[in-house]
Amino acid sequence: MNSKRDQKDFSALGHNTKYLFDYSPQLLEAFTNQHPDRDYWVRFNCPEFTTLCPITGQPDFAEIRISYIPDEKMVESKSLKLYLGSFRNHGGFHEDTVNTIMQDLIKLMDPRYIEVTGFFTPRGGISIYPYANYGRPGTKYEELASERFARHE
């Protein structure tokens, strides 16, 4: 891996950080997986995620957990941090937010498998924990998605 060349390929990593606070999927960047010959898990936790209720405009706080099995591409972590921060002024229901994050990452990386969970703090006395997953159709990862979904609690 030529790290100097790879750094030039990123717009956020290694540069001054410009924060956007409106939903911006274009912030996501990918790099080449150095181990596409094997399955392994990558997990990200974002314990300080914020977004807005689309009806009231009130802030919603959550921990977002993303786990995936990469194929050829992987998400660059600083771009993911900036992307998740771009939800700050975005109005979206919890369930939609989790599915949007998953779909954007599928579009970026085409992973073998991915799951996203949002652990939203209570508002009005109710916590919401939406979970979404995806396994590449026609593969063992589609079966993995079905199994993990069926056992999800």
RODO-870056 format. One record per atom (N, C-alpha, C): residue number from 0; chain; atom name; x, y, z. Coordinates in pm, whole numbers. Example, Ala and Ser with C-alpha at 12.3 -4.5 7.8 and 13.67 -1.06 7.14 Angstrom:
// RODO-870056
+-----+-----+------+--------+--------+--------+
! seq ! mol ! atom !     c1 !     c2 !     c3 !
+-----+-----+------+--------+--------+--------+
!   0 !   A !    N !   1319 !   -569 !    780 !
!   0 !   A !   CA !   1230 !   -450 !    780 !
!   0 !   A !    C !   1320 !   -330 !    780 !
!   1 !   A !    N !   1285 !   -225 !    708 !
!   1 !   A !   CA !   1367 !   -106 !    714 !
!   1 !   A !    C !   1290 !      3 !    787 !
+-----+-----+------+--------+--------+--------+
END
This chain:
// RODO-870056
+-----+-----+------+--------+--------+--------+
! seq ! mol ! atom !     c1 !     c2 !     c3 !
+-----+-----+------+--------+--------+--------+
!   0 !   A !    N !     85 !   -119 !      0 !
!   0 !   A !   CA !      0 !      0 !      0 !
!   0 !   A !    C !     88 !    124 !      0 !
!   1 !   A !    N !     70 !    208 !    -94 !
!   1 !   A !   CA !    144 !    332 !   -104 !
!   1 !   A !    C !     67 !    440 !    -29 !
!   2 !   A !    N !    105 !    465 !     97 !
!   2 !   A !   CA !     25 !    554 !    182 !
!   2 !   A !    C !     28 !    699 !    133 !
!   3 !   A !    N !    139 !    745 !     74 !
!   3 !   A !   CA !    143 !    884 !     25 !
!   3 !   A !    C !     45 !    902 !    -90 !
!   4 !   A !    N !     40 !    806 !   -183 !
!   4 !   A !   CA !    -54 !    816 !   -294 !
!   4 !   A !    C !   -197 !    808 !   -243 !
!   5 !   A !    N !   -224 !    715 !   -150 !
!   5 !   A !   CA !   -360 !    698 !    -99 !
!   5 !   A !    C !   -408 !    824 !    -29 !
!   6 !   A !    N !   -320 !    893 !     44 !
!   6 !   A !   CA !   -361 !   1014 !    114 !
!   6 !   A !    C !   -404 !   1122 !     15 !
!   7 !   A !    N !   -342 !   1128 !   -100 !
!   7 !   A !   CA !   -379 !   1226 !   -200 !
!   7 !   A !    C !   -518 !   1199 !   -258 !
!   8 !   A !    N !   -565 !   1075 !   -245 !
!   8 !   A !   CA !   -694 !   1037 !   -300 !
!   8 !   A !    C !   -811 !   1079 !   -211 !
!   9 !   A !    N !   -784 !   1125 !    -89 !
!   9 !   A !   CA !   -891 !   1162 !      3 !
!   9 !   A !    C !   -903 !   1313 !     14 !
!  10 !   A !    N !  -1025 !   1361 !     21 !
!  10 !   A !   CA !  -1044 !   1505 !     34 !
!  10 !   A !    C !  -1048 !   1550 !    179 !
!  11 !   A !    N !  -1079 !   1459 !    274 !
!  11 !   A !   CA !  -1088 !   1497 !    415 !
!  11 !   A !    C !   -964 !   1454 !    494 !
!  12 !   A !    N !   -920 !   1332 !    477 !
!  12 !   A !   CA !   -809 !   1277 !    554 !
!  12 !   A !    C !   -681 !   1353 !    523 !
!  13 !   A !    N !   -615 !   1403 !    629 !
!  13 !   A !   CA !   -490 !   1474 !    611 !
!  13 !   A !    C !   -505 !   1620 !    573 !
!  14 !   A !    N !   -627 !   1671 !    573 !
!  14 !   A !   CA !   -653 !   1810 !    537 !
!  14 !   A !    C !   -729 !   1878 !    652 !
!  15 !   A !    N !   -733 !   2010 !    650 !
!  15 !   A !   CA !   -815 !   2082 !    748 !
!  15 !   A !    C !   -959 !   2037 !    734 !
!  16 !   A !    N !  -1026 !   2024 !    847 !
!  16 !   A !   CA !  -1162 !   1972 !    848 !
!  16 !   A !    C !  -1263 !   2082 !    826 !
!  17 !   A !    N !  -1350 !   2060 !    728 !
!  17 !   A !   CA !  -1463 !   2150 !    704 !
!  17 !   A !    C !  -1589 !   2072 !    740 !
!  18 !   A !    N !  -1660 !   2118 !    841 !
!  18 !   A !   CA !  -1779 !   2049 !    888 !
!  18 !   A !    C !  -1902 !   2099 !    815 !
!  19 !   A !    N !  -1984 !   2005 !    769 !
!  19 !   A !   CA !  -2114 !   2037 !    709 !
!  19 !   A !    C !  -2222 !   1986 !    801 !
!  20 !   A !    N !  -2327 !   2062 !    818 !
!  20 !   A !   CA !  -2434 !   2023 !    909 !
!  20 !   A !    C !  -2566 !   2002 !    839 !
!  21 !   A !    N !  -2562 !   1979 !    710 !
!  21 !   A !   CA !  -2680 !   1940 !    634 !
!  21 !   A !    C !  -2645 !   1809 !    566 !
!  22 !   A !    N !  -2738 !   1718 !    564 !
!  22 !   A !   CA !  -2716 !   1583 !    511 !
!  22 !   A !    C !  -2635 !   1587 !    382 !
!  23 !   A !    N !  -2520 !   1521 !    383 !
!  23 !   A !   CA !  -2426 !   1529 !    271 !
!  23 !   A !    C !  -2362 !   1394 !    242 !
!  24 !   A !    N !  -2430 !   1305 !    169 !
!  24 !   A !   CA !  -2371 !   1174 !    140 !
!  24 !   A !    C !  -2245 !   1182 !     54 !
!  25 !   A !    N !  -2226 !   1293 !    -16 !
!  25 !   A !   CA !  -2106 !   1308 !    -99 !
!  25 !   A !    C !  -1978 !   1316 !    -15 !
!  26 !   A !    N !  -1991 !   1333 !    116 !
!  26 !   A !   CA !  -1874 !   1335 !    204 !
!  26 !   A !    C !  -1809 !   1197 !    217 !
!  27 !   A !    N !  -1886 !   1092 !    194 !
!  27 !   A !   CA !  -1833 !    956 !    211 !
!  27 !   A !    C !  -1727 !    925 !    105 !
!  28 !   A !    N !  -1617 !    867 !    152 !
!  28 !   A !   CA !  -1509 !    826 !     63 !
!  28 !   A !    C !  -1470 !    682 !     94 !
!  29 !   A !    N !  -1425 !    611 !     -9 !
!  29 !   A !   CA !  -1387 !    471 !      6 !
!  29 !   A !    C !  -1242 !    453 !    -33 !
!  30 !   A !    N !  -1184 !    344 !     15 !
!  30 !   A !   CA !  -1050 !    305 !    -26 !
!  30 !   A !    C !  -1050 !    154 !    -51 !
!  31 !   A !    N !   -946 !    105 !   -113 !
!  31 !   A !   CA !   -937 !    -35 !   -151 !
!  31 !   A !    C !   -907 !   -124 !    -30 !
!  32 !   A !    N !   -985 !   -228 !    -14 !
!  32 !   A !   CA !   -964 !   -327 !     91 !
!  32 !   A !    C !   -835 !   -404 !     59 !
!  33 !   A !    N !   -745 !   -408 !    154 !
!  33 !   A !   CA !   -618 !   -478 !    135 !
!  33 !   A !    C !   -629 !   -629 !    157 !
!  34 !   A !    N !   -746 !   -676 !    204 !
!  34 !   A !   CA !   -765 !   -818 !    233 !
!  34 !   A !    C !   -900 !   -868 !    180 !
!  35 !   A !    N !   -927 !   -849 !     51 !
!  35 !   A !   CA !  -1056 !   -891 !     -4 !
!  35 !   A !    C !  -1072 !  -1043 !    -14 !
!  36 !   A !    N !   -965 !  -1116 !     12 !
!  36 !   A !   CA !   -968 !  -1262 !      3 !
!  36 !   A !    C !  -1025 !  -1329 !    126 !
!  37 !   A !    N !  -1057 !  -1251 !    230 !
!  37 !   A !   CA !  -1111 !  -1312 !    352 !
!  37 !   A !    C !  -1226 !  -1229 !    408 !
!  38 !   A !    N !  -1310 !  -1296 !    482 !
!  38 !   A !   CA !  -1417 !  -1228 !    555 !
!  38 !   A !    C !  -1363 !  -1176 !    687 !
!  39 !   A !    N !  -1399 !  -1054 !    722 !
!  39 !   A !   CA !  -1371 !  -1001 !    854 !
!  39 !   A !    C !  -1466 !   -886 !    879 !
!  40 !   A !    N !  -1488 !   -858 !   1007 !
!  40 !   A !   CA !  -1582 !   -755 !   1049 !
!  40 !   A !    C !  -1509 !   -622 !   1070 !
!  41 !   A !    N !  -1576 !   -515 !   1033 !
!  41 !   A !   CA !  -1534 !   -379 !   1066 !
!  41 !   A !    C !  -1651 !   -316 !   1139 !
!  42 !   A !    N !  -1623 !   -255 !   1254 !
!  42 !   A !   CA !  -1730 !   -196 !   1333 !
!  42 !   A !    C !  -1696 !    -51 !   1368 !
!  43 !   A !    N !  -1793 !     35 !   1351 !
!  43 !   A !   CA !  -1782 !    175 !   1390 !
!  43 !   A !    C !  -1890 !    204 !   1494 !
!  44 !   A !    N !  -1854 !    281 !   1597 !
!  44 !   A !   CA !  -1951 !    330 !   1694 !
!  44 !   A !    C !  -1944 !    482 !   1694 !
!  45 !   A !    N !  -2058 !    544 !   1681 !
!  45 !   A !   CA !  -2067 !    689 !   1689 !
!  45 !   A !    C !  -2161 !    722 !   1806 !
!  46 !   A !    N !  -2105 !    741 !   1927 !
!  46 !   A !   CA !  -2190 !    760 !   2045 !
!  46 !   A !    C !  -2250 !    899 !   2059 !
!  47 !   A !    N !  -2213 !    992 !   1972 !
!  47 !   A !   CA !  -2261 !   1130 !   1985 !
!  47 !   A !    C !  -2335 !   1177 !   1861 !
!  48 !   A !    N !  -2410 !   1087 !   1800 !
!  48 !   A !   CA !  -2486 !   1119 !   1679 !
!  48 !   A !    C !  -2605 !   1208 !   1714 !
!  49 !   A !    N !  -2630 !   1309 !   1631 !
!  49 !   A !   CA !  -2748 !   1394 !   1650 !
!  49 !   A !    C !  -2816 !   1418 !   1516 !
!  50 !   A !    N !  -2946 !   1431 !   1524 !
!  50 !   A !   CA !  -3028 !   1467 !   1409 !
!  50 !   A !    C !  -3149 !   1542 !   1464 !
!  51 !   A !    N !  -3240 !   1580 !   1378 !
!  51 !   A !   CA !  -3358 !   1655 !   1422 !
!  51 !   A !    C !  -3485 !   1578 !   1393 !
!  52 !   A !    N !  -3583 !   1592 !   1481 !
!  52 !   A !   CA !  -3716 !   1539 !   1454 !
!  52 !   A !    C !  -3773 !   1616 !   1335 !
!  53 !   A !    N !  -3823 !   1546 !   1233 !
!  53 !   A !   CA !  -3873 !   1616 !   1115 !
!  53 !   A !    C !  -4003 !   1693 !   1139 !
!  54 !   A !    N !  -4070 !   1666 !   1248 !
!  54 !   A !   CA !  -4197 !   1733 !   1278 !
!  54 !   A !    C !  -4175 !   1853 !   1371 !
!  55 !   A !    N !  -4107 !   1827 !   1484 !
!  55 !   A !   CA !  -4092 !   1931 !   1586 !
!  55 !   A !    C !  -3964 !   2012 !   1573 !
!  56 !   A !    N !  -3864 !   1957 !   1503 !
!  56 !   A !   CA !  -3734 !   2023 !   1496 !
!  56 !   A !    C !  -3650 !   2005 !   1621 !
!  57 !   A !    N !  -3701 !   1927 !   1716 !
!  57 !   A !   CA !  -3627 !   1900 !   1839 !
!  57 !   A !    C !  -3508 !   1809 !   1809 !
!  58 !   A !    N !  -3398 !   1825 !   1882 !
!  58 !   A !   CA !  -3283 !   1737 !   1858 !
!  58 !   A !    C !  -3307 !   1596 !   1908 !
!  59 !   A !    N !  -3255 !   1500 !   1834 !
!  59 !   A !   CA !  -3256 !   1360 !   1874 !
!  59 !   A !    C !  -3111 !   1316 !   1885 !
!  60 !   A !    N !  -3082 !   1240 !   1990 !
!  60 !   A !   CA !  -2946 !   1195 !   2017 !
!  60 !   A !    C !  -2943 !   1042 !   2012 !
!  61 !   A !    N !  -2834 !    988 !   1960 !
!  61 !   A !   CA !  -2825 !    842 !   1947 !
!  61 !   A !    C !  -2681 !    797 !   1944 !
!  62 !   A !    N !  -2663 !    669 !   1967 !
!  62 !   A !   CA !  -2540 !    600 !   1932 !
!  62 !   A !    C !  -2571 !    523 !   1805 !
!  63 !   A !    N !  -2492 !    543 !   1702 !
!  63 !   A !   CA !  -2507 !    469 !   1577 !
!  63 !   A !    C !  -2396 !    366 !   1572 !
!  64 !   A !    N !  -2435 !    240 !   1549 !
!  64 !   A !   CA !  -2337 !    131 !   1534 !
!  64 !   A !    C !  -2347 !     76 !   1392 !
!  65 !   A !    N !  -2234 !     68 !   1328 !
!  65 !   A !   CA !  -2225 !     16 !   1192 !
!  65 !   A !    C !  -2127 !    -99 !   1193 !
!  66 !   A !    N !  -2171 !   -215 !   1146 !
!  66 !   A !   CA !  -2083 !   -331 !   1132 !
!  66 !   A !    C !  -2096 !   -382 !    989 !
!  67 !   A !    N !  -1982 !   -415 !    928 !
!  67 !   A !   CA !  -1990 !   -465 !    792 !
!  67 !   A !    C !  -1876 !   -562 !    762 !
!  68 !   A !    N !  -1899 !   -642 !    660 !
!  68 !   A !   CA !  -1797 !   -730 !    604 !
!  68 !   A !    C !  -1764 !   -670 !    467 !
!  69 !   A !    N !  -1642 !   -616 !    452 !
!  69 !   A !   CA !  -1610 !   -549 !    325 !
!  69 !   A !    C !  -1587 !   -648 !    212 !
!  70 !   A !    N !  -1595 !   -595 !     91 !
!  70 !   A !   CA !  -1554 !   -669 !    -27 !
!  70 !   A !    C !  -1433 !   -594 !    -84 !
!  71 !   A !    N !  -1449 !   -526 !   -195 !
!  71 !   A !   CA !  -1337 !   -458 !   -259 !
!  71 !   A !    C !  -1310 !   -319 !   -200 !
!  72 !   A !    N !  -1415 !   -255 !   -146 !
!  72 !   A !   CA !  -1402 !   -118 !    -96 !
!  72 !   A !    C !  -1438 !   -111 !     52 !
!  73 !   A !    N !  -1378 !    -12 !    119 !
!  73 !   A !   CA !  -1405 !     14 !    260 !
!  73 !   A !    C !  -1430 !    163 !    277 !
!  74 !   A !    N !  -1505 !    200 !    380 !
!  74 !   A !   CA !  -1531 !    341 !    404 !
!  74 !   A !    C !  -1415 !    401 !    484 !
!  75 !   A !    N !  -1373 !    519 !    444 !
!  75 !   A !   CA !  -1266 !    589 !    515 !
!  75 !   A !    C !  -1329 !    654 !    639 !
!  76 !   A !    N !  -1266 !    634 !    756 !
!  76 !   A !   CA !  -1330 !    668 !    883 !
!  76 !   A !    C !  -1353 !    819 !    903 !
!  77 !   A !    N !  -1262 !    905 !    860 !
!  77 !   A !   CA !  -1286 !   1048 !    879 !
!  77 !   A !    C !  -1403 !   1094 !    793 !
!  78 !   A !    N !  -1411 !   1041 !    672 !
!  78 !   A !   CA !  -1525 !   1079 !    587 !
!  78 !   A !    C !  -1656 !   1030 !    649 !
!  79 !   A !    N !  -1652 !    913 !    713 !
!  79 !   A !   CA !  -1773 !    863 !    782 !
!  79 !   A !    C !  -1810 !    954 !    898 !
!  80 !   A !    N !  -1711 !    999 !    974 !
!  80 !   A !   CA !  -1738 !   1091 !   1085 !
!  80 !   A !    C !  -1803 !   1220 !   1034 !
!  81 !   A !    N !  -1749 !   1275 !    927 !
!  81 !   A !   CA !  -1804 !   1398 !    872 !
!  81 !   A !    C !  -1945 !   1376 !    816 !
!  82 !   A !    N !  -1964 !   1263 !    750 !
!  82 !   A !   CA !  -2096 !   1227 !    696 !
!  82 !   A !    C !  -2198 !   1217 !    809 !
!  83 !   A !    N !  -2165 !   1143 !    915 !
!  83 !   A !   CA !  -2259 !   1128 !   1026 !
!  83 !   A !    C !  -2287 !   1264 !   1091 !
!  84 !   A !    N !  -2186 !   1350 !   1098 !
!  84 !   A !   CA !  -2206 !   1485 !   1150 !
!  84 !   A !    C !  -2298 !   1570 !   1063 !
!  85 !   A !    N !  -2307 !   1534 !    935 !
!  85 !   A !   CA !  -2391 !   1613 !    844 !
!  85 !   A !    C !  -2541 !   1593 !    871 !
!  86 !   A !    N !  -2575 !   1498 !    956 !
!  86 !   A !   CA !  -2716 !   1478 !    993 !
!  86 !   A !    C !  -2760 !   1579 !   1100 !
!  87 !   A !    N !  -2670 !   1659 !   1151 !
!  87 !   A !   CA !  -2695 !   1748 !   1264 !
!  87 !   A !    C !  -2819 !   1835 !   1246 !
!  88 !   A !    N !  -2839 !   1889 !   1128 !
!  88 !   A !   CA !  -2956 !   1975 !   1103 !
!  88 !   A !    C !  -3055 !   1910 !   1008 !
!  89 !   A !    N !  -3044 !   1781 !    992 !
!  89 !   A !   CA !  -3131 !   1706 !    901 !
!  89 !   A !    C !  -3251 !   1652 !    978 !
!  90 !   A !    N !  -3367 !   1670 !    925 !
!  90 !   A !   CA !  -3487 !   1617 !    987 !
!  90 !   A !    C !  -3519 !   1480 !    931 !
!  91 !   A !    N !  -3520 !   1381 !   1017 !
!  91 !   A !   CA !  -3554 !   1246 !    973 !
!  91 !   A !    C !  -3599 !   1161 !   1089 !
!  92 !   A !    N !  -3700 !   1078 !   1065 !
!  92 !   A !   CA !  -3741 !    983 !   1167 !
!  92 !   A !    C !  -3627 !    884 !   1192 !
!  93 !   A !    N !  -3622 !    830 !   1312 !
!  93 !   A !   CA !  -3513 !    740 !   1351 !
!  93 !   A !    C !  -3497 !    624 !   1253 !
!  94 !   A !    N !  -3609 !    562 !   1217 !
!  94 !   A !   CA !  -3605 !    445 !   1128 !
!  94 !   A !    C !  -3551 !    483 !    990 !
!  95 !   A !    N !  -3594 !    598 !    940 !
!  95 !   A !   CA !  -3547 !    644 !    810 !
!  95 !   A !    C !  -3399 !    677 !    814 !
!  96 !   A !    N !  -3355 !    738 !    922 !
!  96 !   A !   CA !  -3214 !    775 !    937 !
!  96 !   A !    C !  -3124 !    653 !    930 !
!  97 !   A !    N !  -3159 !    547 !   1003 !
!  97 !   A !   CA !  -3078 !    425 !   1003 !
!  97 !   A !    C !  -3075 !    362 !    864 !
!  98 !   A !    N !  -3189 !    357 !    798 !
!  98 !   A !   CA !  -3194 !    300 !    663 !
!  98 !   A !    C !  -3118 !    386 !    562 !
!  99 !   A !    N !  -3123 !    517 !    577 !
!  99 !   A !   CA !  -3050 !    607 !    488 !
!  99 !   A !    C !  -2899 !    585 !    503 !
! 100 !   A !    N !  -2851 !    577 !    625 !
! 100 !   A !   CA !  -2709 !    552 !    649 !
! 100 !   A !    C !  -2667 !    421 !    583 !
! 101 !   A !    N !  -2747 !    316 !    604 !
! 101 !   A !   CA !  -2713 !    186 !    545 !
! 101 !   A !    C !  -2711 !    194 !    393 !
! 102 !   A !    N !  -2812 !    254 !    333 !
! 102 !   A !   CA !  -2819 !    262 !    187 !
! 102 !   A !    C !  -2702 !    343 !    129 !
! 103 !   A !    N !  -2665 !    452 !    195 !
! 103 !   A !   CA !  -2552 !    532 !    146 !
! 103 !   A !    C !  -2422 !    451 !    151 !
! 104 !   A !    N !  -2405 !    372 !    256 !
! 104 !   A !   CA !  -2283 !    291 !    267 !
! 104 !   A !    C !  -2283 !    175 !    167 !
! 105 !   A !    N !  -2399 !    119 !    140 !
! 105 !   A !   CA !  -2408 !     14 !     36 !
! 105 !   A !    C !  -2371 !     74 !    -99 !
! 106 !   A !    N !  -2423 !    191 !   -129 !
! 106 !   A !   CA !  -2393 !    257 !   -257 !
! 106 !   A !    C !  -2243 !    287 !   -269 !
! 107 !   A !    N !  -2181 !    328 !   -160 !
! 107 !   A !   CA !  -2039 !    363 !   -160 !
! 107 !   A !    C !  -1949 !    240 !   -176 !
! 108 !   A !    N !  -1977 !    135 !    -97 !
! 108 !   A !   CA !  -1882 !     24 !    -85 !
! 108 !   A !    C !  -1924 !   -106 !   -151 !
! 109 !   A !    N !  -2053 !   -128 !   -167 !
! 109 !   A !   CA !  -2104 !   -259 !   -209 !
! 109 !   A !    C !  -2047 !   -369 !   -119 !
! 110 !   A !    N !  -2072 !   -360 !     13 !
! 110 !   A !   CA !  -2016 !   -459 !    104 !
! 110 !   A !    C !  -2082 !   -596 !     88 !
! 111 !   A !    N !  -2015 !   -698 !    138 !
! 111 !   A !   CA !  -2074 !   -832 !    138 !
! 111 !   A !    C !  -2194 !   -835 !    233 !
! 112 !   A !    N !  -2177 !   -767 !    348 !
! 112 !   A !   CA !  -2282 !   -764 !    450 !
! 112 !   A !    C !  -2267 !   -634 !    527 !
! 113 !   A !    N !  -2380 !   -578 !    572 !
! 113 !   A !   CA !  -2377 !   -458 !    656 !
! 113 !   A !    C !  -2499 !   -455 !    746 !
! 114 !   A !    N !  -2481 !   -400 !    866 !
! 114 !   A !   CA !  -2593 !   -374 !    956 !
! 114 !   A !    C !  -2569 !   -241 !   1026 !
! 115 !   A !    N !  -2678 !   -170 !   1048 !
! 115 !   A !   CA !  -2673 !    -40 !   1115 !
! 115 !   A !    C !  -2782 !    -39 !   1222 !
! 116 !   A !    N !  -2743 !      1 !   1343 !
! 116 !   A !   CA !  -2837 !     12 !   1454 !
! 116 !   A !    C !  -2828 !    152 !   1511 !
! 117 !   A !    N !  -2942 !    210 !   1543 !
! 117 !   A !   CA !  -2948 !    338 !   1611 !
! 117 !   A !    C !  -3006 !    320 !   1749 !
! 118 !   A !    N !  -2932 !    360 !   1851 !
! 118 !   A !   CA !  -2980 !    355 !   1989 !
! 118 !   A !    C !  -3015 !    499 !   2028 !
! 119 !   A !    N !  -3138 !    537 !   1997 !
! 119 !   A !   CA !  -3182 !    674 !   2021 !
! 119 !   A !    C !  -3227 !    691 !   2166 !
! 120 !   A !    N !  -3186 !    801 !   2227 !
! 120 !   A !   CA !  -3222 !    827 !   2366 !
! 120 !   A !    C !  -3371 !    861 !   2375 !
! 121 !   A !    N !  -3428 !    841 !   2492 !
! 121 !   A !   CA !  -3573 !    863 !   2505 !
! 121 !   A !    C !  -3615 !   1007 !   2479 !
! 122 !   A !    N !  -3728 !   1016 !   2411 !
! 122 !   A !   CA !  -3801 !   1143 !   2397 !
! 122 !   A !    C !  -3945 !   1109 !   2430 !
! 123 !   A !    N !  -4002 !   1180 !   2521 !
! 123 !   A !   CA !  -4138 !   1149 !   2562 !
! 123 !   A !    C !  -4147 !   1015 !   2635 !
! 124 !   A !    N !  -4036 !    972 !   2694 !
! 124 !   A !   CA !  -4035 !    848 !   2772 !
! 124 !   A !    C !  -4018 !    721 !   2690 !
! 125 !   A !    N !  -3991 !    732 !   2559 !
! 125 !   A !   CA !  -3978 !    613 !   2475 !
! 125 !   A !    C !  -3843 !    616 !   2403 !
! 126 !   A !    N !  -3770 !    504 !   2412 !
! 126 !   A !   CA !  -3647 !    486 !   2335 !
! 126 !   A !    C !  -3682 !    411 !   2208 !
! 127 !   A !    N !  -3612 !    443 !   2100 !
! 127 !   A !   CA !  -3631 !    374 !   1973 !
! 127 !   A !    C !  -3495 !    323 !   1927 !
! 128 !   A !    N !  -3489 !    193 !   1892 !
! 128 !   A !   CA !  -3365 !    131 !   1849 !
! 128 !   A !    C !  -3383 !     65 !   1712 !
! 129 !   A !    N !  -3390 !    142 !   1604 !
! 129 !   A !   CA !  -3407 !     80 !   1473 !
! 129 !   A !    C !  -3282 !      4 !   1429 !
! 130 !   A !    N !  -3306 !   -106 !   1357 !
! 130 !   A !   CA !  -3199 !   -193 !   1308 !
! 130 !   A !    C !  -3229 !   -227 !   1163 !
! 131 !   A !    N !  -3129 !   -216 !   1079 !
! 131 !   A !   CA !  -3144 !   -254 !    938 !
! 131 !   A !    C !  -3020 !   -332 !    898 !
! 132 !   A !    N !  -3039 !   -433 !    813 !
! 132 !   A !   CA !  -2923 !   -506 !    764 !
! 132 !   A !    C !  -2942 !   -544 !    618 !
! 133 !   A !    N !  -2833 !   -588 !    557 !
! 133 !   A !   CA !  -2831 !   -623 !    415 !
! 133 !   A !    C !  -2720 !   -724 !    392 !
! 134 !   A !    N !  -2751 !   -827 !    316 !
! 134 !   A !   CA !  -2652 !   -922 !    268 !
! 134 !   A !    C !  -2662 !   -930 !    117 !
! 135 !   A !    N !  -2549 !   -934 !     51 !
! 135 !   A !   CA !  -2549 !   -934 !    -95 !
! 135 !   A !    C !  -2638 !  -1047 !   -147 !
! 136 !   A !    N !  -2735 !  -1015 !   -233 !
! 136 !   A !   CA !  -2830 !  -1114 !   -285 !
! 136 !   A !    C !  -2759 !  -1229 !   -357 !
! 137 !   A !    N !  -2814 !  -1350 !   -336 !
! 137 !   A !   CA !  -2763 !  -1468 !   -403 !
! 137 !   A !    C !  -2635 !  -1524 !   -345 !
! 138 !   A !    N !  -2595 !  -1475 !   -226 !
! 138 !   A !   CA !  -2472 !  -1522 !   -163 !
! 138 !   A !    C !  -2502 !  -1570 !    -21 !
! 139 !   A !    N !  -2399 !  -1624 !     43 !
! 139 !   A !   CA !  -2414 !  -1666 !    182 !
! 139 !   A !    C !  -2442 !  -1546 !    274 !
! 140 !   A !    N !  -2408 !  -1426 !    228 !
! 140 !   A !   CA !  -2431 !  -1306 !    308 !
! 140 !   A !    C !  -2578 !  -1268 !    312 !
! 141 !   A !    N !  -2651 !  -1303 !    209 !
! 141 !   A !   CA !  -2796 !  -1286 !    212 !
! 141 !   A !    C !  -2856 !  -1376 !    319 !
! 142 !   A !    N !  -2804 !  -1498 !    329 !
! 142 !   A !   CA !  -2848 !  -1591 !    434 !
! 142 !   A !    C !  -2809 !  -1538 !    572 !
! 143 !   A !    N !  -2687 !  -1484 !    583 !
! 143 !   A !   CA !  -2642 !  -1426 !    710 !
! 143 !   A !    C !  -2736 !  -1313 !    752 !
! 144 !   A !    N !  -2775 !  -1229 !    658 !
! 144 !   A !   CA !  -2867 !  -1119 !    688 !
! 144 !   A !    C !  -2999 !  -1172 !    742 !
! 145 !   A !    N !  -3052 !  -1276 !    678 !
! 145 !   A !   CA !  -3178 !  -1335 !    724 !
! 145 !   A !    C !  -3164 !  -1393 !    864 !
! 146 !   A !    N !  -3055 !  -1464 !    889 !
! 146 !   A !   CA !  -3034 !  -1524 !   1020 !
! 146 !   A !    C !  -3018 !  -1418 !   1128 !
! 147 !   A !    N !  -2935 !  -1317 !   1103 !
! 147 !   A !   CA !  -2913 !  -1212 !   1205 !
! 147 !   A !    C !  -3038 !  -1131 !   1227 !
! 148 !   A !    N !  -3116 !  -1107 !   1122 !
! 148 !   A !   CA !  -3240 !  -1034 !   1137 !
! 148 !   A !    C !  -3340 !  -1113 !   1223 !
! 149 !   A !    N !  -3349 !  -1244 !   1197 !
! 149 !   A !   CA !  -3442 !  -1328 !   1271 !
! 149 !   A !    C !  -3405 !  -1336 !   1420 !
! 150 !   A !    N !  -3277 !  -1326 !   1450 !
! 150 !   A !   CA !  -3232 !  -1337 !   1589 !
! 150 !   A !    C !  -3214 !  -1201 !   1656 !
! 151 !   A !    N !  -3239 !  -1094 !   1582 !
! 151 !   A !   CA !  -3218 !   -960 !   1639 !
! 151 !   A !    C !  -3314 !   -936 !   1754 !
! 152 !   A !    N !  -3263 !   -877 !   1858 !
! 152 !   A !   CA !  -3349 !   -844 !   1972 !
! 152 !   A !    C !  -3362 !   -698 !   1995 !
+-----+-----+------+--------+--------+--------+
END
